[in-house]
Amino acid sequence: TFDPQTQRAIKEVQTIELIPAQETLPAFLDSASMDRILGRVDLSNCTPEETKRINGEIDLLLEGNGIEDLSLYSGFFNQGNLLDYFPEDGIIATYRPVDVASSVFDIEQRISQLRTVKEERGELPFNFPSNHTLWREMESRLEKHKNKLVLMPWGSDDLVIQDIHVLPFSSPPRYMGDVAKMADDMGEFSTSGGRVIASTSHTARLKELFSEQNLTASFPTDIPKLPESGTITMLKPGRENIGEGFVLNQSGNRLMVLGDTEIFGMTKRRRSTRRHNSQREAFFEELSKGDYVVHVEHGIARFMGTGRKGSDEKKKENPDNPEYLILEYSQGDRLYVPLEHLDRVAPYVAPMERSPSLTRLGTQEWSKVKERVERSTREMAADLLALYAERELVEGYAMGPDTRWQHELEESFPYEETKDQISTLSEIKDDMESKHPMDRLVCGDVGYGKTEIALRAAFKAVMEGKQVAVLVPTTILAQQHFETFSNRTSDFPVNVEVLSRFRSTAEQKRIVGDLKSGEIDICIGTHRLVQRDVNFKELGLIIIDEEQRFGVAHKERLKQMKSEVDVLTLTATPIPRTLHMSLAGVRDMSTIETAPEERLPIKTYVSEFSDDLIREAILREMDRDGQVYFLHN
């Protein structure tokens, strides 16, 4: 066995237990059972192509082979359900049985509709075994089980079950940022002898607001014991949040527990501690045996895996012998690199597909290559120095350090920032606090957090009394940014508006007037924002989303607006830095390459148009409380 984070061996084992990766296992097929099921399947409605495909896949399954769409045939293998493996004396808990039955009804109805459509198209045979158990069968099994626990949110007056126990718990109210209402409820609850404990990432903000409400609360760093009756305690969480709160309505021992979910409607999600070793994990995930790597001191080699020095006998005699990366160089020479020096080795990356030449150990070959690269780097640095020297001649407005409200806004972000987001934001703030105008490009894939970076930069400018223009290429994106900016700044005195064709002529006229008078702090808009009639009273920051999607006339207007203000450009389609500098005049660039935790890769499916398929996809997305964007024509 070995440690996946350090790649160090731990101990030798004689046997291991491999658990199946899926429920459907073709190798364990019962041929007799398969024959009985196949005898009931009617292929008469299927097209010749589908009949040939199904017969071919069934033949593969009978031979014990796997196929691509194995889930379609799971009904041939899985005839049981979870209760077949459940102990007779176990307890089955059902939460909100009416809601469970309703959800099952909807799912079974959709499955039946989809099945009928496929049968009519000739894509699915009649009497084809289903891959799920009907609810009426599960319900019948549940009724026969002797130990059952039913949990319902309603009062006991609505129930007819004899053995009823009313739990003294209830859900707390959700305030969604209404601190005044929360303060009133907390004061009333504590005055009546109850205890209030709130776990929130925004203790500083609440301390200020409670002071305005004349509400007394304590702000300890931890709670070693239950607070006294009639008190309000505000606690800042560590790495883990409490999730949703609750109210205990037990006589003489009343307790209300609130989290950010109830207070603000959102909870900050913490990143996994495994991220501390993400660089080492990423190295071994990216490399396979035989791949090319580069050692900073010895040059290009071939990665041959990990291992220990010495013979097999010596390895057994000394199990603590450290492991090494094995790198193979020209003429078969090998270099053993300790895992502690992993930072000196990187995967080989080059724009061309041909394999590189391996470096010869013990020669000056790699030193000469590094000298050539250093000369090229110095030449590029000289060009950059000339550009920066030219930029130094122009002076702009130097913004001050972050305010308390800036910290509170950033703490209210419901997710844990990635390391690239943190470094990019630091670079942007350094630019904004310098006396020279910022002109920075932020590159990052869709969903990597560029909007949050832009929002924080905009808020910083507003805290300095400056106005912010956010320029986007489409009206849909303008509306999306408007909702995001409005929701995130709702607890602060920031006026956000959107200027696009979605607004009426009268509304556009009012917004243009408010921009000129300085009443609007952040204005998000399409090309309408760069027309001649739009003027800002105190413009301090321009944020451009996907600058390459604007026309030449719009860019000329942008150049006039850019003269002495900070400019932040966001893009998901970066081009090589030197080319971009020469074509667009970009001076600085930040990249966001770290994906947010638990972000899954985008999957794209190409299919013939089908109303039923679209309906099924939309319903599945709605079931998981997701969002659907339907682009028609």
ZAMARGU-4260 file (C-alpha; in steps of 0.2 Angstrom, whole numbers, plus 5000, padded with zeros to 4 digits):
<rodrens>
0) 5000/5000/5000 | 5005/5018/4998 | 5000/5036/5003 | 4992/5044/4988 | 4997/5061/4993
5) 5016/5058/4996 | 5017/5042/4985 | 5027/5034/4999 | 5025/5015/5002 | 5017/5011/5018
10) 5018/4992/5020 | 5016/4976/5010 | 5000/4966/5010 | 4997/4948/5004 | 4979/4950/4998
15) 4967/4964/4994 | 4948/4965/4992 | 4941/4973/4976 | 4924/4980/4977 | 4913/4981/4961
20) 4913/4998/4953 | 4895/4995/4947 | 4880/4985/4951 | 4878/4977/4934 | 4891/4963/4931
25) 4890/4954/4915 | 4903/4941/4920 | 4890/4935/4934 | 4876/4933/4922 | 4863/4919/4926
30) 4860/4911/4908 | 4844/4902/4914 | 4837/4918/4921 | 4842/4927/4905 | 4833/4915/4894
35) 4817/4916/4904 | 4817/4935/4902 | 4822/4935/4884 | 4807/4923/4880 | 4795/4937/4885
40) 4804/4951/4875 | 4795/4955/4859 | 4806/4963/4845 | 4792/4964/4833 | 4790/4983/4835
45) 4809/4987/4833 | 4817/4993/4817 | 4829/4981/4808 | 4844/4992/4814 | 4838/4992/4832
50) 4834/4973/4832 | 4852/4969/4825 | 4860/4981/4838 | 4850/4973/4853 | 4853/4955/4847
55) 4872/4959/4845 | 4873/4967/4863 | 4864/4953/4871 | 4876/4940/4863 | 4891/4950/4870
60) 4882/4950/4887 | 4880/4931/4886 | 4898/4929/4883 | 4902/4939/4899 | 4908/4955/4889
65) 4904/4973/4894 | 4895/4985/4882 | 4894/5004/4881 | 4876/5006/4887 | 4876/4993/4900
70) 4862/5002/4911 | 4849/4998/4897 | 4851/4980/4901 | 4852/4981/4920 | 4834/4974/4921
75) 4841/4957/4915 | 4854/4957/4930 | 4846/4966/4945 | 4830/4957/4950 | 4831/4962/4968
80) 4831/4979/4978 | 4839/4986/4994 | 4827/4978/5006 | 4833/4960/5000 | 4849/4964/5009
85) 4842/4974/5024 | 4841/4965/5041 | 4824/4960/5048 | 4827/4968/5064 | 4833/4984/5056
90) 4824/5001/5057 | 4817/5009/5041 | 4814/5028/5043 | 4803/5036/5030 | 4803/5055/5030
95) 4788/5064/5024 | 4780/5048/5016 | 4767/5058/5006 | 4781/5068/4997 | 4790/5052/4994
100) 4775/5044/4986 | 4772/5060/4975 | 4790/5061/4969 | 4790/5042/4965 | 4774/5045/4955
105) 4781/5059/4945 | 4797/5048/4941 | 4787/5033/4936 | 4776/5043/4925 | 4790/5050/4916
110) 4799/5033/4914 | 4782/5026/4907 | 4780/5041/4895 | 4798/5039/4889 | 4797/5020/4887
115) 4781/5022/4877 | 4789/5035/4865 | 4804/5023/4862 | 4793/5008/4859 | 4783/5018/4846
120) 4799/5023/4838 | 4805/5005/4837 | 4820/5009/4849 | 4814/4998/4863 | 4806/4981/4862
125) 4789/4977/4870 | 4791/4969/4888 | 4809/4974/4889 | 4814/4972/4908 | 4814/4988/4918
130) 4829/4994/4927 | 4819/5000/4942 | 4808/4992/4955 | 4790/4999/4955 | 4785/5008/4970
135) 4769/4998/4974 | 4781/4983/4976 | 4793/4993/4988 | 4777/4999/4998 | 4771/4982/5000
140) 4788/4976/5007 | 4789/4991/5018 | 4772/4988/5026 | 4778/4970/5031 | 4793/4976/5040
145) 4791/4977/5059 | 4802/4991/5064 | 4797/5007/5055 | 4799/5025/5059 | 4789/5039/5050
150) 4794/5057/5052 | 4781/5071/5047 | 4782/5090/5048 | 4764/5092/5053 | 4755/5093/5070
155) 4749/5077/5079 | 4730/5083/5076 | 4732/5079/5058 | 4738/5061/5061 | 4728/5045/5064
160) 4743/5034/5069 | 4741/5028/5087 | 4760/5028/5093 | 4764/5047/5090 | 4778/5056/5098
165) 4779/5075/5095 | 4797/5081/5093 | 4800/5098/5101 | 4810/5104/5086 | 4806/5116/5072
170) 4814/5126/5058 | 4820/5143/5062 | 4813/5158/5052 | 4824/5164/5036 | 4828/5182/5037
175) 4837/5184/5020 | 4847/5198/5026 | 4833/5207/5035 | 4844/5211/5051 | 4831/5222/5059
180) 4818/5208/5059 | 4831/5196/5065 | 4836/5207/5079 | 4818/5209/5085 | 4815/5191/5085
185) 4831/5187/5094 | 4827/5200/5107 | 4810/5193/5110 | 4816/5175/5111 | 4830/5180/5123
190) 4819/5191/5134 | 4807/5176/5137 | 4822/5166/5143 | 4828/5157/5128 | 4846/5156/5122
195) 4851/5161/5104 | 4867/5155/5096 | 4871/5161/5078 | 4886/5154/5068 | 4890/5166/5055
200) 4905/5172/5044 | 4899/5190/5046 | 4901/5193/5065 | 4909/5210/5062 | 4895/5216/5051
205) 4882/5210/5063 | 4891/5218/5078 | 4889/5235/5069 | 4871/5232/5065 | 4866/5225/5082
210) 4874/5241/5089 | 4862/5251/5079 | 4847/5241/5085 | 4853/5243/5103 | 4854/5224/5105
215) 4867/5216/5117 | 4876/5201/5111 | 4892/5192/5115 | 4905/5187/5102 | 4917/5174/5109
220) 4930/5164/5099 | 4922/5147/5105 | 4908/5141/5116 | 4915/5128/5129 | 4898/5126/5137
225) 4880/5131/5134 | 4877/5149/5136 | 4866/5156/5150 | 4847/5158/5147 | 4842/5174/5140
230) 4858/5178/5130 | 4863/5180/5112 | 4879/5173/5106 | 4887/5176/5089 | 4901/5164/5084
235) 4912/5164/5069 | 4913/5146/5062 | 4930/5137/5058 | 4932/5127/5042 | 4915/5119/5044
240) 4898/5128/5044 | 4883/5121/5054 | 4872/5121/5039 | 4854/5124/5043 | 4849/5129/5060
245) 4834/5124/5072 | 4823/5129/5086 | 4821/5119/5102 | 4804/5123/5110 | 4807/5113/5126
250) 4799/5121/5141 | 4813/5129/5152 | 4826/5125/5140 | 4822/5135/5124 | 4836/5136/5111
255) 4837/5145/5094 | 4852/5140/5082 | 4855/5151/5067 | 4867/5149/5052 | 4871/5160/5037
260) 4858/5150/5028 | 4844/5158/5039 | 4853/5175/5042 | 4858/5179/5024 | 4851/5165/5013
265) 4868/5158/5009 | 4882/5148/5017 | 4900/5149/5013 | 4907/5133/5006 | 4924/5128/5012
270) 4936/5119/5001 | 4943/5102/5005 | 4959/5101/5015 | 4966/5089/5002 | 4969/5104/4992
275) 4985/5107/5002 | 4993/5093/4992 | 4984/5097/4976 | 5001/5101/4967 | 5008/5084/4971
280) 4992/5074/4967 | 4991/5084/4950 | 5008/5079/4946 | 5005/5060/4947 | 4988/5062/4939
285) 4995/5071/4924 | 5010/5059/4921 | 5010/5041/4915 | 5025/5030/4913 | 5035/5034/4898
290) 5030/5053/4897 | 5043/5066/4895 | 5047/5078/4909 | 5060/5092/4913 | 5071/5093/4928
295) 5077/5111/4931 | 5095/5106/4933 | 5097/5091/4922 | 5085/5094/4907 | 5073/5083/4897
300) 5070/5065/4902 | 5058/5051/4901 | 5047/5047/4917 | 5049/5029/4922 | 5039/5028/4937
305) 5043/5028/4956 | 5054/5015/4965 | 5068/5012/4978 | 5087/5011/4975 | 5096/4994/4978
310) 5092/4976/4975 | 5076/4967/4980 | 5084/4959/4995 | 5091/4976/5001 | 5073/4984/4999
315) 5066/4970/5010 | 5079/4972/5023 | 5076/4991/5024 | 5058/4995/5021 | 5060/5013/5026
320) 5071/5016/5011 | 5064/5032/5003 | 5056/5031/4986 | 5062/5041/4971 | 5056/5047/4954
325) 5065/5037/4941 | 5070/5048/4926 | 5079/5040/4911 | 5090/5051/4901 | 5100/5049/4884
330) 5110/5033/4882 | 5100/5024/4896 | 5107/5035/4910 | 5095/5036/4925 | 5093/5049/4939
335) 5084/5045/4955 | 5075/5061/4962 | 5068/5061/4980 | 5050/5064/4981 | 5054/5079/4992
340) 5062/5087/4976 | 5046/5085/4966 | 5045/5104/4963 | 5061/5103/4952 | 5052/5091/4940
345) 5038/5096/4928 | 5029/5088/4913 | 5037/5092/4896 | 5025/5104/4887 | 5029/5110/4869
350) 5018/5117/4854 | 5025/5104/4842 | 5019/5085/4843 | 5036/5077/4839 | 5046/5069/4853
355) 5060/5079/4861 | 5078/5074/4862 | 5083/5067/4879 | 5097/5077/4887 | 5114/5068/4890
360) 5119/5068/4909 | 5136/5074/4913 | 5137/5087/4898 | 5135/5105/4896 | 5120/5102/4884
365) 5106/5108/4896 | 5116/5123/4902 | 5118/5129/4884 | 5099/5127/4881 | 5096/5137/4897
370) 5108/5151/4892 | 5098/5153/4875 | 5082/5154/4885 | 5089/5166/4897 | 5095/5178/4883
375) 5077/5177/4875 | 5069/5181/4892 | 5081/5196/4894 | 5076/5203/4877 | 5057/5201/4881
380) 5060/5209/4898 | 5068/5224/4889 | 5053/5226/4878 | 5042/5225/4893 | 5052/5237/4903
385) 5050/5250/4889 | 5032/5247/4889 | 5031/5249/4908 | 5042/5265/4907 | 5030/5273/4894
390) 5015/5268/4906 | 5024/5276/4921 | 5022/5293/4912 | 5003/5292/4914 | 4996/5295/4932
395) 4979/5290/4938 | 4969/5289/4954 | 4977/5279/4968 | 4964/5270/4978 | 4966/5267/4997
400) 4967/5250/5006 | 4952/5239/5008 | 4938/5245/5019 | 4929/5236/5032 | 4914/5234/5020
405) 4926/5227/5007 | 4931/5213/5019 | 4912/5210/5024 | 4907/5208/5005 | 4921/5196/5002
410) 4917/5186/5017 | 4899/5184/5011 | 4905/5175/4995 | 4896/5158/4997 | 4911/5148/4991
415) 4929/5146/4996 | 4940/5155/4984 | 4953/5146/4973 | 4971/5150/4975 | 4971/5158/4957
420) 4956/5169/4962 | 4965/5175/4978 | 4982/5179/4968 | 4972/5187/4954 | 4962/5198/4966
425) 4978/5203/4975 | 4986/5208/4959 | 4971/5219/4954 | 4970/5227/4971 | 4989/5231/4970
430) 4986/5239/4952 | 4971/5249/4959 | 4980/5256/4974 | 4995/5262/4963 | 4996/5279/4956
435) 4996/5272/4938 | 4980/5267/4929 | 4977/5248/4929 | 4976/5239/4912 | 4974/5221/4916
440) 4968/5206/4907 | 4960/5191/4917 | 4960/5174/4908 | 4950/5160/4914 | 4938/5146/4909
445) 4919/5148/4910 | 4914/5145/4928 | 4931/5149/4936 | 4926/5164/4945 | 4930/5179/4934
450) 4913/5188/4938 | 4917/5187/4957 | 4934/5195/4954 | 4926/5209/4944 | 4913/5212/4957
455) 4925/5214/4971 | 4936/5226/4960 | 4920/5236/4956 | 4915/5237/4975 | 4932/5243/4979
460) 4931/5257/4967 | 4913/5262/4973 | 4920/5263/4991 | 4932/5276/4984 | 4917/5286/4978
465) 4920/5281/4960 | 4908/5275/4947 | 4910/5258/4938 | 4905/5254/4920 | 4903/5235/4916
470) 4903/5232/4897 | 4896/5215/4891 | 4893/5209/4873 | 4875/5203/4875 | 4859/5208/4884
475) 4857/5191/4892 | 4874/5192/4900 | 4870/5210/4905 | 4855/5205/4914 | 4864/5190/4922
480) 4878/5201/4929 | 4865/5214/4935 | 4856/5201/4945 | 4873/5194/4952 | 4879/5212/4957
485) 4863/5217/4964 | 4861/5202/4975 | 4879/5202/4982 | 4878/5221/4986 | 4861/5221/4993
490) 4867/5224/5011 | 4877/5239/5006 | 4873/5257/5000 | 4877/5253/4982 | 4866/5258/4967
495) 4867/5245/4953 | 4858/5248/4936 | 4858/5239/4919 | 4857/5249/4902 | 4852/5238/4887
500) 4838/5236/4875 | 4828/5227/4888 | 4825/5244/4896 | 4812/5256/4889 | 4817/5273/4881
505) 4811/5282/4896 | 4821/5270/4908 | 4836/5272/4897 | 4835/5291/4898 | 4833/5291/4917
510) 4848/5280/4919 | 4859/5291/4907 | 4854/5306/4918 | 4858/5297/4934 | 4875/5292/4927
515) 4879/5310/4923 | 4873/5316/4941 | 4883/5302/4950 | 4868/5293/4958 | 4872/5276/4950
520) 4888/5268/4957 | 4889/5253/4945 | 4881/5252/4928 | 4881/5236/4918 | 4877/5237/4899
525) 4880/5232/4881 | 4887/5243/4867 | 4873/5255/4873 | 4885/5260/4887 | 4898/5267/4875
530) 4887/5278/4865 | 4890/5297/4864 | 4876/5302/4875 | 4882/5292/4890 | 4893/5301/4902
535) 4899/5297/4920 | 4902/5310/4933 | 4916/5301/4942 | 4921/5286/4932 | 4935/5276/4941
540) 4934/5258/4933 | 4929/5250/4917 | 4926/5231/4917 | 4925/5224/4899 | 4919/5206/4897
545) 4926/5198/4881 | 4933/5213/4873 | 4936/5204/4856 | 4917/5203/4853 | 4916/5222/4852
550) 4917/5231/4835 | 4930/5244/4830 | 4919/5259/4833 | 4915/5253/4851 | 4934/5250/4854
555) 4938/5268/4848 | 4925/5275/4861 | 4933/5264/4874 | 4950/5271/4871 | 4943/5289/4875
560) 4935/5282/4891 | 4951/5273/4896 | 4962/5288/4897 | 4965/5289/4915 | 4954/5276/4923
565) 4958/5258/4928 | 4953/5245/4916 | 4950/5227/4919 | 4946/5215/4904 | 4939/5197/4907
570) 4940/5183/4894 | 4938/5165/4892 | 4948/5164/4876 | 4965/5170/4879 | 4978/5172/4865
575) 4997/5171/4867 | 5003/5185/4878 | 5015/5194/4866 | 5003/5194/4851 | 4989/5201/4863
580) 5001/5215/4869 | 5005/5220/4852 | 4987/5220/4845 | 4977/5226/4860 | 4990/5235/4871
585) 4987/5224/4886 | 5001/5227/4899 | 4997/5214/4913 | 4989/5197/4913 | 4982/5186/4926
590) 4976/5168/4923 | 4963/5158/4933 | 4968/5140/4930 | 4961/5131/4945 | 4944/5125/4943
595) 4931/5127/4958 | 4930/5112/4969 | 4918/5099/4964 | 4916/5107/4947 | 4912/5094/4934
600) 4918/5094/4916 | 4905/5100/4903 | 4897/5086/4893 | 4891/5089/4876 | 4878/5078/4867
605) 4873/5079/4849 | 4856/5071/4844 | 4842/5072/4832 | 4829/5084/4837 | 4816/5076/4848
610) 4803/5085/4859 | 4802/5070/4871 | 4821/5070/4873 | 4821/5089/4877 | 4807/5087/4889
615) 4816/5073/4898 | 4832/5083/4899 | 4823/5099/4906 | 4813/5089/4919 | 4829/5080/4925
620) 4837/5097/4927 | 4823/5104/4936 | 4822/5089/4948 | 4839/5094/4954 | 4835/5112/4956
625) 4846/5117/4941 | 4844/5129/4927 | 4840/5127/4909 | 4845/5139/4895 | 4836/5134/4879
630) 4843/5142/4863 | 4830/5140/4849 | 4835/5143/4831
</rodrens>
